Amino acid sequence: MGRKGLIALIVIVLLCVLGYLAVQQNQQQRTAQVERAPWLAAEQAYLSSLQALEIEQPGQPAVRIERRGDAWVVPAKADYPAAPQPLAELLRALREARTVEAKTTNAQWHGRLGLAESGKEGEQALRLKLQFEGHPDLNLRLGNPSLQGSGQLVRRAGEDQVWQIDQSLAPPVIELEWLDRRITDIPFTSVQRLALNYADGEKLTLSKADAQQYNFAVEQLASNQTLSFEGAANGMVTLFSNLLFADAAPLSQIGFKQAPMLKFQLSGFDGQSLAGALYKQGDQHWLVLGKHEGFKADEVIGHGDWAYRLDADQVQRLTKKLRDLLAKSG
């Protein structure tokens, strides 16, 4: 090969390399643009005007959440307040979701990606419907987690295009998980006294002389009796620090057939007071709140016209008697 031929070959190679780099750069720019694009770009401006949402897991009843003024409620549960955290997390994820990569447009692949409208278990998409004020409804299909990094596979209802987004959308799919299950959230250190009156006439009173005292004393403890350990009674009070219900029902629907098995009165160092009663209905135990005063709104969250079913562990903690707190003899 002569000198001119060699130079020509070098020029051709350089042009090929430059052309390849230009193509690669163009593809990277286009990919970067896709990565930066909000998945719900058209709806970004009015996501905050959301009025209702429905979540439907294949084979399960749909769960609906609605806005009532500044609050959110579960209509199927007699408008009981919805838990704020799941809704806030879902809206944040929808607002921040960015498209990472455009996947298939072939609807025959939707089942393998968990995005089909119908099919076997694991093939159907989780359906999410958002309703806005003054804007069209938005119907989304949520599929499998992405196998390439974090995120999820999604699409809009009525569209075959599948997208990988950088957020994981996993809203609760059962009604109970959408309810604000808090009954009370009273700080343990703020409680001065808990008095319990049992249906058989027995009484148990737990108290602290001042806020610096950590363990509760048992007023009915005789001089010849000893607690199983110094803080044996504390668990009955800490129950009210994060008391969540297992189920809830309007008090008018329960119709208790017997008197309560237990009544209690909780008092705080700053004059707070909370009354309540525990009922047994069949093999279930239901807590009903009475009059309360002096507590912050986020310390007593339950409603007096509702009954709250407690689980077995909660019932066991609340219904202890003096004999359950004593050290075993022998």
C-alpha positions as CSV (number, residue, x, y, z in Angstrom):
1,M,0.0,0.0,0.0
2,G,1.3,3.4,-0.9
3,R,1.6,6.4,1.3
4,K,-1.5,8.0,-0.2
5,G,-3.5,4.8,0.3
6,L,-2.4,4.6,4.0
7,I,-3.4,8.1,4.6
8,A,-6.8,7.5,3.0
9,L,-7.3,4.4,5.2
10,I,-6.5,6.4,8.4
11,V,-8.9,9.1,7.4
12,I,-11.7,6.5,6.8
13,V,-11.0,4.9,10.2
14,L,-11.1,8.2,11.9
15,L,-14.3,9.2,10.2
16,C,-15.9,5.8,11.3
17,V,-14.7,6.3,14.9
18,L,-16.1,9.9,15.0
19,G,-19.3,8.7,13.4
20,Y,-19.7,6.0,16.0
21,L,-19.0,8.4,18.9
22,A,-21.5,10.9,17.5
23,V,-24.2,8.1,17.4
24,Q,-23.3,7.0,20.9
25,Q,-23.5,10.5,22.2
26,N,-26.8,11.1,20.6
27,Q,-28.2,7.9,22.1
28,Q,-26.9,8.9,25.5
29,Q,-28.5,12.3,25.2
30,R,-31.8,10.8,24.2
31,T,-31.6,8.2,27.1
32,A,-30.7,11.0,29.5
33,Q,-33.7,13.0,28.4
34,V,-35.9,9.9,28.9
35,E,-34.4,9.3,32.4
36,R,-35.1,12.9,33.4
37,A,-38.7,12.9,32.1
38,P,-41.4,12.7,34.8
39,W,-43.6,9.6,34.1
40,L,-46.8,11.6,34.8
41,A,-45.5,14.8,33.1
42,A,-49.0,15.9,31.9
43,E,-50.5,15.5,35.4
44,Q,-47.7,17.1,37.5
45,A,-49.6,20.5,37.7
46,Y,-52.7,19.0,39.3
47,L,-51.7,16.0,41.3
48,S,-52.4,18.0,44.4
49,S,-56.0,18.4,43.4
50,L,-56.6,14.6,43.9
51,Q,-60.1,14.0,45.3
52,A,-60.2,10.2,45.4
53,L,-58.3,7.1,44.6
54,E,-59.1,3.4,44.1
55,I,-56.7,0.5,44.4
56,E,-57.7,-2.9,43.1
57,Q,-55.6,-6.0,43.6
58,P,-56.7,-8.9,41.2
59,G,-59.1,-11.2,43.1
60,Q,-59.8,-8.7,45.9
61,P,-62.4,-6.0,46.5
62,A,-61.3,-2.5,45.4
63,V,-60.4,-0.1,48.2
64,R,-61.5,3.6,47.8
65,I,-60.1,6.6,49.6
66,E,-61.9,10.0,49.4
67,R,-61.0,13.6,50.4
68,R,-63.4,15.3,52.8
69,G,-62.3,18.9,53.1
70,D,-58.7,18.7,54.5
71,A,-59.0,15.1,55.6
72,W,-59.1,11.7,53.9
73,V,-61.6,9.0,54.7
74,V,-62.5,5.4,53.8
75,P,-66.1,5.5,52.7
76,A,-66.7,1.8,53.0
77,K,-65.8,2.1,56.7
78,A,-68.4,4.7,57.5
79,D,-66.0,7.5,56.5
80,Y,-63.4,6.5,59.1
81,P,-60.2,8.6,58.8
82,A,-57.6,7.2,56.5
83,A,-54.0,6.8,57.6
84,P,-51.9,9.8,56.4
85,Q,-48.6,8.0,55.7
86,P,-49.6,5.5,52.9
87,L,-51.3,8.3,50.9
88,A,-48.4,10.7,51.4
89,E,-45.9,8.1,50.3
90,L,-47.9,7.2,47.2
91,L,-48.4,10.8,46.1
92,R,-44.7,11.5,46.7
93,A,-43.7,8.5,44.6
94,L,-46.1,9.4,41.7
95,R,-44.8,13.0,41.7
96,E,-41.1,12.0,41.8
97,A,-41.4,9.0,39.4
98,R,-39.0,9.4,36.4
99,T,-38.9,7.2,33.3
100,V,-35.7,5.2,33.2
101,E,-36.3,3.2,30.0
102,A,-39.1,2.5,27.5
103,K,-39.8,-1.2,27.5
104,T,-42.1,-3.2,25.2
105,T,-45.2,-2.1,23.4
106,N,-46.3,-5.6,22.7
107,A,-49.3,-6.4,24.8
108,Q,-48.5,-10.1,24.6
109,W,-45.6,-9.5,27.0
110,H,-47.8,-7.7,29.6
111,G,-48.5,-10.9,31.5
112,R,-44.9,-11.7,32.0
113,L,-44.3,-8.2,33.4
114,G,-47.3,-8.4,35.8
115,L,-49.1,-5.7,33.7
116,A,-51.9,-7.7,32.0
117,E,-55.6,-6.7,32.2
118,S,-56.5,-10.4,32.8
119,G,-54.8,-13.7,33.2
120,K,-53.3,-16.0,35.8
121,E,-52.2,-15.0,39.3
122,G,-49.1,-12.9,39.0
123,E,-49.8,-11.8,35.5
124,Q,-52.5,-9.2,36.2
125,A,-51.5,-5.6,37.1
126,L,-52.4,-3.8,40.3
127,R,-55.0,-1.2,39.2
128,L,-54.8,2.4,40.5
129,K,-57.4,5.0,39.6
130,L,-56.9,8.6,40.5
131,Q,-59.8,11.1,40.4
132,F,-59.1,14.9,40.3
133,E,-61.1,18.1,40.6
134,G,-61.7,19.5,37.1
135,H,-59.4,17.0,35.3
136,P,-59.9,13.6,33.7
137,D,-59.5,10.4,35.8
138,L,-56.1,8.8,35.6
139,N,-56.0,5.0,35.4
140,L,-52.6,3.3,35.9
141,R,-51.3,-0.2,35.9
142,L,-48.6,-1.2,38.3
143,G,-46.5,-4.3,37.5
144,N,-43.4,-6.2,38.7
145,P,-40.4,-4.7,40.3
146,S,-37.7,-3.9,37.8
147,L,-35.0,-6.6,37.3
148,Q,-32.5,-3.9,36.2
149,G,-31.8,-1.8,39.3
150,S,-34.5,-0.3,41.5
151,G,-37.9,0.9,40.3
152,Q,-40.9,-0.8,38.8
153,L,-42.6,-1.6,35.5
154,V,-45.7,0.4,34.8
155,R,-48.1,1.6,32.1
156,R,-51.2,3.7,31.6
157,A,-54.5,1.9,31.2
158,G,-55.4,1.7,27.5
159,E,-51.8,2.0,26.4
160,D,-49.5,-0.9,25.5
161,Q,-46.3,1.0,26.2
162,V,-44.5,-0.3,29.2
163,W,-42.1,1.9,31.2
164,Q,-39.5,1.3,33.8
165,I,-39.6,4.1,36.4
166,D,-37.2,4.8,39.2
167,Q,-39.8,4.6,42.0
168,S,-41.5,1.7,43.7
169,L,-45.3,2.1,43.9
170,A,-46.6,-0.3,46.5
171,P,-49.9,1.2,48.0
172,P,-51.8,-1.0,50.5
173,V,-54.3,-3.2,48.9
174,I,-56.5,-4.1,51.8
175,E,-58.9,-1.7,53.6
176,L,-57.4,-2.2,57.1
177,E,-54.0,-0.9,56.0
178,W,-55.6,2.3,54.8
179,L,-57.3,3.1,58.1
180,D,-55.7,5.4,60.7
181,R,-55.4,2.6,63.2
182,R,-54.1,4.8,66.1
183,I,-56.3,4.8,69.2
184,T,-54.0,6.5,71.6
185,D,-50.4,7.7,71.5
186,I,-49.9,9.0,75.1
187,P,-46.3,9.5,76.2
188,F,-45.5,7.0,79.0
189,T,-43.7,9.7,81.1
190,S,-46.8,11.9,81.1
191,V,-49.0,9.4,82.8
192,Q,-49.4,9.7,86.6
193,R,-52.1,7.1,87.3
194,L,-54.1,4.2,85.8
195,A,-57.0,2.9,87.7
196,L,-58.8,-0.3,86.6
197,N,-62.1,-1.6,87.8
198,Y,-62.9,-5.2,86.9
199,A,-66.4,-6.7,86.5
200,D,-65.9,-9.0,89.5
201,G,-65.3,-6.0,91.7
202,E,-61.5,-6.2,91.9
203,K,-59.5,-3.0,91.5
204,L,-56.0,-2.3,90.5
205,T,-54.4,1.2,90.7
206,L,-51.0,2.0,89.3
207,S,-49.4,5.4,90.1
208,K,-46.3,7.5,90.3
209,A,-45.5,10.1,93.0
210,D,-43.9,12.4,90.5
211,A,-42.7,12.5,86.9
212,Q,-39.1,11.6,87.8
213,Q,-40.3,8.2,89.1
214,Y,-40.0,5.7,86.3
215,N,-41.7,2.6,87.5
216,F,-45.3,2.5,88.5
217,A,-46.2,1.5,92.0
218,V,-49.2,-0.8,92.7
219,E,-51.4,0.8,95.4
220,Q,-53.1,-2.6,96.3
221,L,-49.7,-4.3,97.0
222,A,-49.6,-5.6,100.5
223,S,-46.6,-5.3,102.8
224,N,-45.9,-9.0,102.5
225,Q,-46.2,-9.1,98.7
226,T,-43.5,-8.4,96.1
227,L,-43.8,-7.6,92.4
228,S,-42.2,-10.1,90.0
229,F,-39.8,-7.2,89.0
230,E,-39.7,-3.5,89.8
231,G,-41.3,-2.4,86.5
232,A,-43.9,-5.2,86.4
233,A,-46.8,-2.8,86.0
234,N,-45.3,-0.5,83.4
235,G,-46.4,-2.6,80.5
236,M,-50.1,-1.9,81.3
237,V,-49.4,1.8,80.9
238,T,-47.1,1.7,77.9
239,L,-49.9,0.0,76.0
240,F,-51.5,3.4,75.6
241,S,-48.3,4.8,74.1
242,N,-48.8,3.2,70.7
243,L,-52.3,1.6,70.9
244,L,-53.4,0.4,67.4
245,F,-56.7,-1.4,66.7
246,A,-57.1,-4.7,64.8
247,D,-60.5,-3.6,63.5
248,A,-63.0,-0.9,64.1
249,A,-66.8,-0.6,63.9
250,P,-69.3,2.1,64.7
251,L,-70.5,1.7,68.2
252,S,-74.1,1.6,67.1
253,Q,-73.4,-1.5,65.0
254,I,-71.8,-3.6,67.8
255,G,-74.7,-3.8,70.3
256,F,-72.8,-5.2,73.3
257,K,-74.9,-7.8,75.1
258,Q,-73.1,-7.6,78.4
259,A,-71.6,-5.0,80.8
260,P,-67.9,-4.2,80.2
261,M,-65.4,-6.7,81.7
262,L,-63.1,-3.8,82.6
263,K,-63.3,0.0,83.1
264,F,-60.3,2.3,83.3
265,Q,-59.4,5.8,84.1
266,L,-56.0,7.2,83.0
267,S,-54.7,10.5,84.4
268,G,-51.7,12.6,83.6
269,F,-49.4,14.9,85.5
270,D,-50.8,18.0,83.8
271,G,-54.5,17.2,84.5
272,Q,-55.2,15.0,81.5
273,S,-57.8,12.3,81.9
274,L,-59.1,9.5,79.7
275,A,-61.9,7.0,80.5
276,G,-62.7,3.8,78.7
277,A,-64.1,0.3,78.9
278,L,-63.2,-3.1,77.5
279,Y,-66.1,-5.4,76.3
280,K,-66.1,-9.0,75.4
281,Q,-68.3,-10.0,72.5
282,G,-68.0,-13.7,71.6
283,D,-64.3,-14.4,71.4
284,Q,-63.4,-10.8,70.6
285,H,-62.5,-7.9,72.8
286,W,-63.5,-4.3,71.9
287,L,-62.3,-1.1,73.5
288,V,-64.5,1.9,73.8
289,L,-63.2,5.3,74.7
290,G,-65.1,7.6,77.1
291,K,-64.7,11.2,78.0
292,H,-61.2,12.6,77.7
293,E,-59.7,16.0,78.2
294,G,-56.3,17.8,78.3
295,F,-54.6,15.6,75.7
296,K,-53.3,16.8,72.4
297,A,-55.1,15.8,69.2
298,D,-52.4,13.3,68.3
299,E,-52.4,11.7,71.7
300,V,-56.0,10.5,71.8
301,I,-57.0,9.8,68.2
302,G,-59.8,7.3,68.6
303,H,-63.4,8.3,68.5
304,G,-65.9,7.8,71.3
305,D,-68.7,6.6,69.0
306,W,-66.5,3.7,67.6
307,A,-65.5,0.4,69.1
308,Y,-62.0,-0.9,68.5
309,R,-61.1,-4.6,68.5
310,L,-57.8,-5.4,70.2
311,D,-55.6,-8.4,69.6
312,A,-54.9,-11.0,72.2
313,D,-51.5,-9.5,73.3
314,Q,-53.1,-6.1,73.9
315,V,-56.0,-7.6,75.9
316,Q,-53.6,-9.7,78.0
317,R,-51.6,-6.5,78.9
318,L,-54.6,-4.5,79.8
319,T,-56.5,-7.0,81.8
320,K,-53.7,-8.1,84.2
321,K,-54.7,-8.3,87.9
322,L,-52.7,-8.0,91.0
323,R,-51.9,-11.7,91.1
324,D,-50.4,-11.5,87.6
325,L,-47.9,-8.9,88.7
326,L,-46.7,-10.7,91.9
327,A,-43.5,-12.7,92.2
328,K,-44.2,-16.4,92.3
329,S,-43.9,-17.9,95.8
330,G,-41.6,-20.9,96.5
